[in-house]
Amino acid sequence: MRQIEDVRKARGFTQEYVASNIGVATSSYNQYETGARSIPADIAERIANVLGVEVSEIFLPVKFTIREQTTSNISL
């Protein structure tokens, strides 16, 4: 398994380049890459596509949490 930063650097991409290509601010992408922010599943797929890898190759459960988007409302 490879880390997102390692793959990005190996491709010669900047954080700005990846952020622009996945449609998020560079600051948000930085937080995804450092693990400071959970990554929505759709964003994880976009990152993997830009980097040319499978999601499972770059997102490790130890460092990254991919959160599911939910649309259901819970009422008590």
C-alpha positions, 0 to 999 in steps of 0.5 A: 500500500502506498501513501497519497503523498508518496504517489503524488510526489512520484508523479511529479504533481503538486498539491495545487495540481491535484486539488485543482483536478479534483475540484477542491481548495488546496487547503482542503486537499492538504488536510486530506493528504495529512490526515487532518480531515476525513476524505469523502468517498467520492473525493477519494475516488477522484484523487485516485483517478488523478494519480492513476491508482486504485483507491485501495493503493493509497488510502490506508485505514491506519492513517486515512478515514474515508467517510460515507456520505449519508442523506438519511435523517434520523429522528428521535 
